Amino acid sequence: MRVLLMYISPVSGHRQGAVAISKSLKALDPDCEIKSINGFGYTYPVMEKIINAAYMGVIKNVPQVWEYLYDNPKVIKFSEKWKQSIHKSSHKKLKPLMDEFKPDVVVCTQAFPCGMVADYKKENNLPIKVIGVLTDYAPHLYWLHEGVDYYVVPSEDARQRYVNEGVPDASIKTLGIPIRRKFAESTGVANIAQKLGLDLNIPTVLIMGGGQGLGPMKEAVKSLVRLERPLQLIVICGTNVKLVHWIKKVQRHTDKKIIFYDYANNVDELMEVSSLIVSKPGGMTTSECLAKGLPMVIVDPIPGQEERNSQFLVNQGIAIRVDDKRHIAIEIEKLLNDPKKLAAMKEAALKNGKPLAAENIAHLILDLRTGNLG
């Protein structure tokens, strides 16, 4: 069986999801042939750089513009001709890939390559199966295309949204967002705490801001070290070098234990040993938190997917939202002083978590060759 995995951006949750699916496929069927492609970079490398730069500029400077564009039916309708034109022009670039690799199944973890491949399949009347795997809790309309055989969604809310949009119920699989297998496993909280030098009798707050260390991480640390209560902090800085230098200074002037990383290969362990997390509500991070039953504190989410993810998490009782950065420590102290609420948030996270999503998606793909799908 040949499986083509398509994502966008080399450093993204879309790629992480594709990698998780690839590893699960190989674990279940070592003979499965897999090719992973940056769908946007492969077909339009220059356009990818321009759009990525424009996206970051909009998010940082005029986020309200992204809020207007994101999942707006009027914008989607207006851009339909442009989208179709892009899809058609991509066919010449897709043809050598499709002719050479001859995939049985194409799995896309982002909407752009999903639409592109679905259109190519329809135009050329190909027997391949196309699966769209959402990596956010916000099921936007840009995913919907003729030629997509299955949509993998993270929640019942997402499934219902697509049913309401006319997608056949049998074509929607509520399997979750694909994450690494180790988030379904445990090495034991006591073992992790001993390895990291943490005291299990003292609450531990994990602070993350994605690969670039974005968000109010500095404000969170600054406010939390001022609390009188005993507290331990774990900070993952990403590429934010300035934050690393600042954390080192803070360490020298506080009695609170602070552990920091640039990149951490043991995020699963850090989540397992933590009492709660302060983080951006990206789809992958959120899915990992749910798998570990980790209550979330969301601070000032950006419009678009983060806003929608936040709504889902708050509605499910998994997270609290803090829009005023000055109140981060106050709200966290309230949570730490309310063990019943913290326990309820942990239970809600575990209830919504799907730690074996990547493996179940791999089963879905492999079942296509035997016709075992129901």
Protein Blocks (a to p, Z undefined) as FASTA:
>chain_A
ZZddddehjbafklmmmmmmmmmmmmmmmmbccddddfklmmmmmlmmmmmmmmmmmmmm
mmmlmmmmnopaklmmmmmmmmmmmmmmmmmmmmmmmmmnopabdcdfbfklmmmmmmmm
mmnopabdcddddfbfbdcfklpcghiabdcdfbfklmmmmmmnopafklpccebjaddf
klmgcebjklmmmmnopafkbccddddebjnogajflmmmmmmmmpmbdcdddddekjml
klmmmmmmmmmmccbdcdddfbdcklmmmmmmpmbdcddfbfklmmmmmmnopacddehi
aehjlmmmmmmmmmnopaccdfblklmmmmmmmmmmmmmlmmmmmmmmmmmpcfklmmmm
mmmmmmmmnopaZZ
